Every structure is written in structure tokens, then in C-alpha cells.
Amino acid sequence: MTGRSEISAIALTALFLSSSVQAFGEIPRFVVEPEGVVAKVGSPVQLFCGVQPNSTTEVTWLLNGSIVTAQRPRDIQLRDGMLSVSAFNEAEHTGVYRCLASGPFGAIVSHEASVEPAVLYSTDASETVAEIAVVKGNSALVPCYPPFSRPQADIEFELNGTRLILDGRRLILPSGILQISNRRSPTSLRHSSGRHVTS
């Protein structure tokens, strides 16, 4: 019994020492990596980087390869792996962010997370008039050429100045084309770029 007890005690001691070495010698790893954001000018922005072990790991943020501090760029706060921008400024805060996690036993860098300004260009005035003739009973396809936007803009059509309600006969295809099935009467439609259809 004494021999078995000594062996058990030694085994438990070895297990404890092994666990301790593993805990204190752990290389940093990411639990959550930052995700890209499309931000409106003047709006708040947050990026988060979660690492383990958090007690021995220091988190540093990089913007376009340069270290981010509470003073540069402006309006930035750094706390517990969180990077917060109080008011997004396109000139100062746009770029590629990465999270550097470093500890006593190594360091790792997160994947890239881009922060970009929201954009919606105006419609080309040269595309304000277009007529499409459709035989009664056939389907009408109304093309739409929306301007560049970030994020991708939603497309809506108007009927006589009122937003068009989509149903089983009227739907917007993934390409942005409005499909009207089985036209029964003349109709004039307009979307944001002023394109018309009549039948």
C-alpha cells in the first residue's frame, strides 16, 4: 500500500507540475480576431481582439504597419483588446488594422481588418431617360445601373412617385433588374437613376 501511495503522489505531483508549466508557458492565441468595418464619417467604430492567456499577453494595435497609441491617430481609445474610435475621420482612421498579441513565450499577429468610409456616388444624369416597350401579357425587364457604393446600396423602384411594392409578379433580380411578369396594362416606372418602362 505504501508503494502504491508513493507512486500515486508522484504521479499527481508530475501532473500538477506539467499543468503549471503548460499554463505559464502558453503561447498567445486568438479567441476573436478583428473584422473589417465600413464606417460613416463622424460615427463611432470599434474593433475587438480577444486573446488567451489574457493575464500574460499584451495587445498592440497596428494601422498600416504603424503602432496605434492613444495619441495617434486622434480620437482613439485602447482598452482590454478593444480599439474604439469616437468619431470616424476618413483621413486619419481609414486603413488596414492588425492586432499584435505578445507574451513571454512568443507573439502572433491577427489577420487584416480594413476600415473604410461609406460611399455612395451620385447617379449619372445622362441615364435619366429610357423607354422599354413590352407586348401585353409578356414580362418586362427594367435594367438598373446603380452608382458605386460601399457598402452595396439597396435598389428600389417607384411607380408614379410611390415606392413600388414587390410581390409575386414584381421582383428585383440579384443583378438589380426589375422583373414584371405578365404585364396587363401600360405602366410607367422610375428608379433612382430615372429609368422608365412602358407597355
C-alpha positions, 0 to 999 in steps of 0.5 A: 500500500505504501508503494502504491501511495508513493507512486500515486503522489508522484504521479499527481505531483508530475501532473500538477507540475506539467499543468503549471508549466503548460499554463505559464508557458502558453503561447498567445492565441486568438479567441476573436480576431478583428473584422473589417468595418465600413464606417460613416464619417463622424460615427463611432467604430470599434474593433475587438481582439480577444486573446488567451492567456489574457493575464500574460499577453499584451495587445498592440494595435497596428494601422498600416504597419504603424503602432496605434497609441492613444495619441495617434491617430486622434480620437482613439481609445485602447482598452482590454483588446478593444480599439474604439474610435469616437468619431470616424475621420476618413483621413486619419482612421481609414486603413488596414488594422492588425492586432499584435498579441505578445507574451513571454513565450512568443507573439502572433499577429491577427489577420487584416481588418480594413476600415473604410468610409461609406460611399455612395456616388451620385447617379449619372444624369445622362441615364435619366431617360429610357423607354422599354416597350413590352407586348401585353401579357409578356414580362418586362425587364427594367435594367438598373445601373446603380452608382458605386457604393460601399457598402452595396446600396439597396435598389428600389423602384417607384411607380408614379412617385410611390415606392413600388411594392414587390410581390409575386409578379414584381421582383428585383433580380440579384443583378438589380433588374426589375422583373414584371411578369405578365404585364396587363396594362401600360405602366410607367416606372422610375428608379433612382437613376430615372429609368422608365418602362412602358407597355 
